[in-house]
Amino acid sequence: MKEKRIYQCEDSLEGIFSAVYIAWASRYGHDNIELEVLGMEEEYNLKLFSEYIIVKNNPENASKVANSIKKKISHHAYQMVVRAVLSNDKRKANAIYHFLVRGFAFGSKVEDHLSDPYVQIIFELNRYVGNDAHLYTGFVRFTELDNGILFAKIEPKNNVLEIITPHFADRLSQENFMILDVKRKIATVHKSNSAWILTTISEEELATLLSVTEKKERYERLWKTFFESIAIKERENKTCQRNHVAMHYRKYMTEFMDDSEHKSDALRGKLGRNQEEV
């Protein structure tokens, strides 16, 4: 019995595709190969009888994998894989590899093999990321900075920033705005009547962006006052509210800021109130 080969890669499309290329080219046998994203593997839980190989990013190899998926499987399968990469699920790299193994064998019909566990995971991750992105299009809150730029902060579980930005670019086409993913230190920047770009943020830039301006504070107080003024106390239903807006999404929503009830609920959430998860 062969020992397992576990290829570890960067958490990115280029990183996972680079690992797919190397693993496939090894001809070691697909059943003997696993892929892991560095940083997502279980710490201090190395598998016995396994060889660990770290794969460096290779843009050329990653491009070959991307082109092969589009030509030999389908463009839709490629989009599904890309969305799966954006998830925070530690199974994603391995699921993508084995999904592609089946895809290169069956072509576009691989999507019909819903009983296959790896195909199931890819569909599951697509729904997971898609649902997260959909919710954030309604939960993002912009603040107008002193220079007139609209600024929003998010900390999504999945890397949905690139998915949600076109939604706001379409609706705020004449505005200059930035959406910052605090957790991943990336941001999308949109210039009025122009295209948007994705950029990485340095620690210094992050500290500057997170600093609260006087104008921002006024905006947040105004929004919270409005939110409270339209609420009828007798009709408040905190449980229903939590079911519609889970605690995870409230951190940067101005109507929930400085809410003592929210803070106590968040504490209880840490103690195991999993019903608050969406």
ABEGO torsion letter per residue (X at the ends): XBBBBBBBBBBBAAAAAAAAAAAAAAGAEAAABBBBBBGABBBGBBBBGBBBBBBBBBAAAAAAAAAAAAAABBAAAAAAAAAAAABABAAAAAAAAAAAAAAAAAEAAAAABAABAAAAAAAAAAAAAAAAAAAAAAABBBBBBAAGBBBBBBBBABBAAAAAAAAAAAAAAABBBBBBBAAAGBBBBBBBGBBBBBBBBBAAAAAAAABBBAAAAAAAAAAAAAAAAABBAAABBAAAAAAABBAAAAAABAAABGBAAAAAAAAAAAAGBAAABX
